[in-house]
């Protein structure tokens, strides 16, 4: 059983948390590009769910101490409750009551795989007209 490395945000400087997370991301996803801006890690990646799909480009923004946010870049995807996005335009990747992104969480083994899965289900949504992945309803009433 592998020992899970985690970032203890209490007692560690944010820039060191960013360096560690960036190192883990580079190791597991060498195609990602990085930028650090105002104490925030920005990761730029892409995924093509199938050979017939477009290549989806996305940006992950992470400020240590908060949950990462993923924004589709190209092609542009407009906000829609039915495709599990938040009004600010970021993807809804998990139900916050079921998973809390904390100092033991890492982007490489949660957010990136979930982002790629999200784009696969987005493609299925475009074909079927409904979201097929299990979800918790979060539309405003």
N, C-alpha and C positions, 0 to 999 in steps of 0.2 A: 504494500500500500504506500503510495507516494505521500510525502508530507506536503500539505498545502501551505504555500507561502501567502501571507496576507500583509496588508498595509495597515499597521496600527496608527491611525491618524492622530490619536492623542499621543503627544510626545515626539512626533516626527514632523519635520517641516514639509509644507506643501510641495516645494520644488523637489524634494527627495521622493515623495509619493509619485510625482509625475515621472521622474526618471525611472523608478522601478516599474511603473505601469507601462511606460513606453518600451522598456527592455523586454517585458513579457509579451507585449503585442508584436514587436519585431520578430521575436523568436517563433511565435505561433502563426503569424500572418505577415510574412515578409513583403507582401505587395502593398501594405498600407504605407501611406506617407504621413508625416507628422509636422506639427507646428505648435509651438507654445506661445500663447498670446495672453498677456495680463494675468498670469498665474493659472491659465486654463489650457488643458491639453486638447488639441484638435487632431483628429485622425481622419484621413480621407481614404476611402476604399471604394470598391466596386464589387458587383456580383452579377452573374448571368445565370438565372435559375435553370434555363434549358438552352439548347443550341438555337431554338427559335425565338427566344426572349431577347429583348433589348438588354444592353449592359446598363445596369442601374448604378449610378454613382451616389455616394452618401457621405455625410460628415458626422462624426461623433464628437460631441463637446463634453468635456469632463472637467469640473472644478472639484478638486479633492474636498471631500466632506459632503458632497451632494451626489445625486444620481446622474449618470451620463444621459445625454439626450442625443437622439439620432435624427438627422434631417435628410430627406431625399434631396439630391441636388439636380440630377439630370437622368432621365427625363423628369420634368416637374410633375409633382403629384399634388393636386389640390386637396385641402382638408375635406374630410367626409367622415362622419361618425361611423358609417358602415364599413370603412376599411381600417378602423382602429388607429386613428391618428388623434392627436390633441389639437385644439384650436390654434396653438402657436405653430403648428406645422410639423411637429416631431412625431415619430412613430410611437404607438402604444405597444410595447414589447412584453409587458407582464402586468399582472394585477398586483398593485402595491400591497394589498392585504395578504397575498400569498407569498410574496417575495419582497424583502426589504434590502435594497442595495446599501451595504454598509462597508466598514473598513476591512472585512474579510472577503469581500466580493472583488472580482477582477473583470475587466472589460473583455479580455481574450476568451474567457470560458463562459461568459453569459451574454453580454451585449452583442458581440460580433456574430456568434452563431444564431442568436435570436433575430438579428437584423437580416441575415441571409434567409432565414426561414420566413420572416415577414414578407420579403419580396417574392418568395415562391407562392405564398398564399395570396399575395396581391395579384399575381399572374392568374391564379385560379379564380379569383374574384372577377377579373376582367373577362374570363371565359364563362363562368357560371352566373355571375350577377349577385352573388351572396358570399359572405365571408365563411369559409369552410373550417377554419381552425377553431377549436373550442375557445370560448371567451366568456367573460362576464360582461353583461350589458352595462354600458356607462353613458348612454345617451341622456341628455338633459330632458326633463319632462316639464 
